[in-house]
Amino acid sequence: MSTESTKAALFETRYRNALTAYVQQEMEDALMDAFELGRKALAEGNGLLDLVAIHHTLLASLIEQSSNGADIQRHVARAGEFLTQAAAPFEMAHRGWHEMASERVQAARELEQLNRELQKRAAELEASNKELESFAYSVSHDLRAPLRHVAAYSELLQKQASSSLDDKSRRYVQTILESAKRMGNLIDDLLAFSRLGRAEAKMRAVDLQQVVKEVIAEVSRDTGDRDVAWKIGALPACHGDSSMLKLVVVNLVSNAVKFTRMRTRAEIEIGCVDKDNEELEVFVRDNGAGFDMRYANKLFGVFQRLHLAEQFEGTGIGLATVQRIIHRHGGQVRAEGAVDQGATFYFSLPKAHDLAERTASTT
């Protein structure tokens, strides 16, 4: 006899003994056995119909043993009570499944509602960002004309009336000119930053090694006779817009060159960390001025600067531009550093070999 057959025979024997004890011997404790037998049947994967079939077979045998009609009615009634207890675990399980199904339906409805609200908020945020970009572009564009007038007339005043001005007045004019130029640079950077939000990204495989090589060649023309030690690691291809990614590298490498100019020998390293199967993380490390990690959250904000303009020139747009471009590529930016001990800037990008897979999954 197989194991399953043995288990079925043992269960039927137990059920017969308990049913007989309750129906014929009227042992009330047997009702507890009925419940346990029902729970066991449910746990072993038997259905309610299987239990009812066993019950009816055994009940028919008991009825055949009854001597008169009154006994039969009493036995049938008590057998019904026994079956009710035996079927109780099935009923409880059914109610539990029904409640779980109801809860899942309710959860699905709530999730759908949350998704609708999230889509609405995302659309509102996108519209708000577009309005803000348009406003920044318009304001910046409209500021350029009066600013050019300020600079032009200040230069005329400096040239034509310089001899009639005392030293203090000449300093005033010079300050106006320098401030106008700085304001012009701020406006130009703000316009470029605003255009990033409207520019269409042309995504394709990008050779980061070649991009870095071109950027270093361009930046090196402005380093003069400075002693700069470049350490360039192997950089794989990535997925992105080549023009935008070049702007990222330009900003980070230019910063590294700028903030190391107080060093006798500047050391700048560019490399890559393989994060996982889908992303790579590029870093630019220098031995320059560094920064206080307590203020790291301010680094990538617009017009946020951790150094005085007298120490290091700049408008505070470069790192904000880096963050915006990398976010558009689905990556992240971060920075590590210490005061007077250099800094390392990281940005993550999708790998080039994921391009075909991602494209295929969206077409």
C-alpha positions as CSV (number, residue, x, y, z in Angstrom):
1,M,0.0,0.0,0.0
2,S,1.3,3.4,-0.9
3,T,2.0,6.2,1.6
4,E,-0.9,8.2,0.4
5,S,-3.3,5.3,0.7
6,T,-2.0,4.5,4.2
7,K,-2.6,8.2,5.3
8,A,-6.1,8.1,3.8
9,A,-7.0,4.9,5.6
10,L,-5.7,6.2,8.9
11,F,-7.6,9.4,8.5
12,E,-10.8,7.5,7.6
13,T,-10.4,5.3,10.7
14,R,-9.9,8.3,13.0
15,Y,-12.9,10.0,11.5
16,R,-15.1,6.8,11.9
17,N,-14.1,6.5,15.6
18,A,-14.8,10.1,16.4
19,L,-18.1,10.1,14.5
20,T,-19.2,6.9,16.2
21,A,-18.2,8.3,19.6
22,Y,-20.4,11.4,19.0
23,V,-23.3,9.9,17.2
24,Q,-23.8,6.5,18.9
25,Q,-22.1,7.0,22.3
26,E,-23.0,10.7,22.5
27,M,-19.5,11.7,23.7
28,E,-19.5,15.5,23.5
29,D,-15.8,15.8,23.5
30,A,-15.8,14.1,20.1
31,L,-16.8,17.5,18.6
32,M,-13.3,18.7,19.3
33,D,-11.9,15.8,17.4
34,A,-14.2,16.7,14.5
35,F,-12.6,20.2,14.3
36,E,-9.1,18.8,14.5
37,L,-9.9,16.2,11.8
38,G,-11.2,19.0,9.5
39,R,-8.1,21.1,10.1
40,K,-5.9,18.1,9.4
41,A,-7.7,17.4,6.1
42,L,-7.3,21.0,5.1
43,A,-3.6,21.1,6.0
44,E,-3.0,17.9,3.9
45,G,-4.6,19.4,0.9
46,N,-7.9,17.6,0.9
47,G,-11.0,19.4,-0.3
48,L,-14.3,19.8,1.6
49,L,-16.0,17.5,-0.9
50,D,-13.5,14.7,0.0
51,L,-14.4,15.2,3.7
52,V,-18.1,15.1,3.0
53,A,-17.8,12.0,0.9
54,I,-16.0,10.2,3.8
55,H,-18.7,11.5,6.2
56,H,-21.6,10.3,4.1
57,T,-20.1,6.8,3.6
58,L,-19.5,6.4,7.3
59,L,-23.0,7.9,8.2
60,A,-24.7,5.4,5.9
61,S,-22.9,2.6,7.7
62,L,-24.0,3.9,11.1
63,I,-27.6,4.2,9.9
64,E,-27.6,0.6,8.8
65,Q,-26.7,-0.4,12.3
66,S,-29.6,1.7,13.8
67,S,-32.6,-0.3,15.2
68,N,-35.5,2.2,14.7
69,G,-36.5,5.4,13.1
70,A,-36.0,7.5,16.2
71,D,-32.4,6.4,16.5
72,I,-31.9,7.2,12.8
73,Q,-33.2,10.8,13.1
74,R,-31.1,11.4,16.2
75,H,-28.0,9.9,14.5
76,V,-28.5,12.0,11.4
77,A,-28.9,15.2,13.5
78,R,-25.8,14.5,15.6
79,A,-23.9,13.5,12.4
80,G,-24.8,16.9,11.0
81,E,-23.5,18.7,14.0
82,F,-20.3,16.7,13.7
83,L,-19.9,17.5,10.0
84,T,-20.4,21.2,10.8
85,Q,-17.5,21.2,13.2
86,A,-15.3,19.2,10.8
87,A,-16.1,21.7,8.0
88,A,-15.4,24.7,10.2
89,P,-11.7,25.0,9.3
90,F,-12.7,25.0,5.6
91,E,-15.2,27.8,6.2
92,M,-12.6,29.8,8.2
93,A,-10.1,29.4,5.4
94,H,-12.6,30.4,2.8
95,R,-13.5,33.6,4.8
96,G,-9.8,34.3,5.2
97,W,-9.2,34.0,1.4
98,H,-12.2,36.1,0.7
99,E,-11.0,38.8,3.0
100,M,-7.5,38.6,1.5
101,A,-8.9,38.9,-2.0
102,S,-11.0,41.9,-0.9
103,E,-8.0,43.5,0.7
104,R,-5.9,43.0,-2.5
105,V,-8.7,44.5,-4.6
106,Q,-8.8,47.5,-2.3
107,A,-5.1,47.8,-2.2
108,A,-5.0,47.7,-6.0
109,R,-7.6,50.4,-6.2
110,E,-5.7,52.6,-3.7
111,L,-2.5,52.0,-5.7
112,E,-4.2,53.0,-8.9
113,Q,-5.5,56.2,-7.2
114,L,-2.0,57.0,-5.9
115,N,-0.5,56.4,-9.4
116,R,-3.1,58.8,-10.9
117,E,-2.2,61.4,-8.2
118,L,1.5,60.9,-8.8
119,Q,1.1,61.3,-12.6
120,K,-0.8,64.5,-12.0
121,R,1.8,65.8,-9.6
122,A,4.6,64.9,-12.1
123,A,2.8,66.7,-14.9
124,E,2.3,69.8,-12.7
125,L,6.0,69.7,-11.7
126,E,7.1,69.4,-15.3
127,A,4.9,72.3,-16.3
128,S,6.2,74.4,-13.3
129,N,9.8,73.6,-14.3
130,K,9.2,74.6,-17.9
131,E,7.6,77.9,-16.7
132,L,10.6,78.5,-14.4
133,E,13.1,77.7,-17.2
134,S,11.2,80.0,-19.6
135,F,11.1,82.8,-16.9
136,A,14.8,82.4,-16.2
137,Y,15.6,82.5,-19.9
138,S,13.5,85.6,-20.5
139,V,14.8,87.5,-17.5
140,S,18.4,86.7,-18.4
141,H,17.9,87.6,-22.0
142,D,16.2,90.9,-21.1
143,L,19.0,91.8,-18.7
144,R,21.8,91.6,-21.3
145,A,20.9,94.8,-23.2
146,P,20.9,97.2,-20.2
147,L,24.0,95.5,-18.8
148,R,25.8,96.1,-22.1
149,H,24.9,99.8,-21.8
150,V,26.3,99.9,-18.3
151,A,29.6,98.3,-19.4
152,A,29.8,100.4,-22.6
153,Y,29.2,103.8,-21.0
154,S,31.6,102.9,-18.1
155,E,34.3,102.1,-20.6
156,L,33.6,105.4,-22.4
157,L,33.8,107.3,-19.1
158,Q,37.0,105.5,-18.2
159,K,38.6,106.4,-21.5
160,Q,37.3,110.0,-22.0
161,A,37.2,111.3,-18.4
162,S,40.0,109.3,-16.8
163,S,42.3,112.3,-16.6
164,S,39.7,114.4,-14.8
165,L,38.9,111.7,-12.2
166,D,40.8,111.2,-8.9
167,D,42.0,107.8,-7.9
168,K,38.9,107.0,-5.9
169,S,36.6,107.8,-8.8
170,R,38.7,105.7,-11.2
171,R,38.4,102.8,-8.7
172,Y,34.6,103.3,-8.8
173,V,34.5,103.1,-12.6
174,Q,36.8,100.1,-12.6
175,T,34.5,98.3,-10.0
176,I,31.5,99.1,-12.2
177,L,33.2,97.5,-15.2
178,E,34.4,94.4,-13.3
179,S,30.9,93.9,-11.8
180,A,29.3,94.4,-15.2
181,K,31.6,91.7,-16.7
182,R,30.9,89.4,-13.8
183,M,27.1,89.9,-14.1
184,G,27.5,89.3,-17.9
185,N,29.2,85.9,-17.1
186,L,26.4,85.0,-14.6
187,I,23.7,85.8,-17.2
188,D,25.5,83.8,-19.9
189,D,25.9,80.8,-17.6
190,L,22.3,81.1,-16.5
191,L,21.1,81.2,-20.1
192,A,23.2,78.1,-20.9
193,F,21.8,76.4,-17.8
194,S,18.2,77.2,-18.8
195,R,18.8,75.9,-22.4
196,L,19.8,72.5,-20.9
197,G,16.2,71.9,-19.9
198,R,14.9,72.5,-23.4
199,A,17.7,70.9,-25.4
200,E,16.9,67.6,-26.9
201,A,19.3,64.8,-25.8
202,K,20.7,62.7,-28.6
203,M,21.3,59.4,-26.9
204,R,23.9,57.1,-28.3
205,A,27.1,55.2,-27.4
206,V,29.8,57.7,-26.3
207,D,33.5,57.0,-26.1
208,L,34.4,58.6,-22.7
209,Q,38.1,58.0,-23.3
210,Q,38.0,60.1,-26.4
211,V,35.9,62.8,-24.7
212,V,38.4,63.1,-21.8
213,K,41.3,63.2,-24.2
214,E,39.7,66.1,-26.1
215,V,38.9,68.0,-22.9
216,I,42.4,67.7,-21.5
217,A,43.8,69.0,-24.7
218,E,41.6,72.0,-24.6
219,V,42.1,72.7,-20.9
220,S,45.9,72.2,-21.1
221,R,46.2,75.2,-23.5
222,D,45.2,77.5,-20.6
223,T,47.4,75.9,-17.9
224,G,50.6,77.7,-19.3
225,D,53.8,76.4,-17.7
226,R,52.0,74.9,-14.7
227,D,53.2,71.4,-13.6
228,V,50.1,69.3,-13.9
229,A,50.4,65.5,-13.6
230,W,47.5,63.8,-15.4
231,K,46.5,60.2,-14.5
232,I,43.9,58.8,-16.9
233,G,42.5,55.4,-16.2
234,A,40.6,53.1,-18.7
235,L,37.2,54.6,-19.4
236,P,34.6,52.4,-21.2
237,A,31.9,53.6,-23.6
238,C,28.7,54.8,-22.0
239,H,25.2,55.7,-23.1
240,G,24.3,59.4,-23.4
241,D,24.4,62.7,-25.3
242,S,28.0,63.3,-26.4
243,S,27.8,67.1,-26.3
244,M,26.2,67.2,-22.9
245,L,28.7,64.7,-21.4
246,K,31.6,66.6,-22.8
247,L,30.2,69.7,-20.9
248,V,30.2,67.6,-17.7
249,V,33.8,66.6,-18.2
250,V,34.8,70.2,-19.1
251,N,33.3,71.5,-15.9
252,L,34.8,68.9,-13.6
253,V,38.3,69.0,-15.2
254,S,38.3,72.8,-15.3
255,N,37.4,72.9,-11.7
256,A,40.2,70.4,-10.9
257,V,42.7,72.6,-12.7
258,K,41.4,75.8,-11.1
259,F,41.4,74.5,-7.5
260,T,44.9,73.0,-7.8
261,R,46.7,76.1,-9.0
262,M,48.2,76.8,-5.6
263,R,50.0,73.5,-5.7
264,T,53.6,73.3,-7.0
265,R,52.6,70.1,-8.7
266,A,48.9,69.6,-9.5
267,E,47.7,66.0,-9.6
268,I,44.5,65.2,-11.4
269,E,43.2,61.7,-11.9
270,I,40.3,60.6,-14.0
271,G,39.0,57.0,-13.7
272,C,36.1,54.7,-13.5
273,V,34.5,52.4,-11.0
274,D,32.3,49.5,-12.2
275,K,29.3,49.9,-9.9
276,D,27.1,47.0,-11.1
277,N,25.8,45.3,-14.3
278,E,24.0,48.4,-15.6
279,E,25.9,51.5,-14.4
280,L,29.5,52.8,-14.3
281,E,30.7,55.6,-12.1
282,V,33.3,58.1,-13.4
283,F,35.4,60.2,-11.0
284,V,37.6,63.2,-11.2
285,R,40.1,63.5,-8.3
286,D,42.5,66.3,-7.5
287,N,44.9,67.4,-4.8
288,G,43.6,70.9,-4.6
289,A,41.8,73.2,-2.1
290,G,39.2,70.6,-1.3
291,F,36.1,71.5,0.7
292,D,34.4,70.9,4.1
293,M,32.1,67.9,3.8
294,R,29.6,69.6,6.1
295,Y,28.6,71.8,3.1
296,A,28.7,69.0,0.4
297,N,24.9,69.4,-0.1
298,K,25.5,72.9,-1.4
299,L,28.0,72.0,-4.0
300,F,25.6,71.3,-6.8
301,G,23.2,74.2,-6.2
302,V,22.8,77.1,-8.6
303,F,25.1,80.0,-7.6
304,Q,26.4,78.0,-4.6
305,R,30.1,78.6,-3.8
306,L,32.2,77.3,-1.0
307,H,35.2,79.6,-1.8
308,L,35.5,83.3,-2.0
309,A,35.5,84.9,-5.5
310,E,38.8,86.6,-4.7
311,Q,40.3,83.1,-4.2
312,F,38.8,81.3,-7.1
313,E,36.8,82.8,-10.0
314,G,33.5,81.3,-11.1
315,T,29.8,81.9,-11.2
316,G,28.6,78.8,-9.2
317,I,26.8,77.3,-12.2
318,G,29.3,74.7,-13.3
319,L,28.4,71.9,-10.8
320,A,24.7,72.7,-11.1
321,T,25.1,72.1,-14.8
322,V,26.9,68.8,-14.2
323,Q,24.1,67.6,-11.9
324,R,21.4,68.6,-14.3
325,I,23.0,66.8,-17.2
326,I,23.7,63.6,-15.3
327,H,20.1,63.6,-13.9
328,R,18.8,63.8,-17.4
329,H,20.8,60.7,-18.2
330,G,19.3,58.9,-15.2
331,G,22.5,59.0,-13.1
332,Q,23.6,60.6,-9.9
333,V,26.4,62.9,-8.7
334,R,28.3,63.1,-5.5
335,A,31.4,64.5,-4.0
336,E,34.0,63.7,-1.4
337,G,36.7,66.0,0.0
338,A,38.5,67.6,2.9
339,V,39.8,71.2,3.3
340,D,43.3,71.5,1.7
341,Q,43.3,67.8,0.9
342,G,41.7,67.7,-2.5
343,A,38.3,66.6,-3.7
344,T,36.8,63.8,-5.8
345,F,33.6,64.2,-7.9
346,Y,31.7,61.2,-9.1
347,F,28.9,60.8,-11.7
348,S,27.1,57.6,-12.7
349,L,26.0,56.7,-16.2
350,P,24.3,53.7,-17.9
351,K,26.7,51.4,-19.8
352,A,26.8,51.4,-23.5
353,H,26.0,47.7,-23.8
354,D,22.6,48.4,-22.2
355,L,21.7,50.8,-25.0
356,A,20.4,48.1,-27.4
357,E,18.5,46.4,-24.6
358,R,16.9,49.5,-23.4
359,T,16.0,50.6,-26.9
360,A,14.6,47.2,-27.7
361,S,12.5,47.1,-24.6
362,T,10.9,50.5,-25.5
363,T,10.1,49.7,-29.1
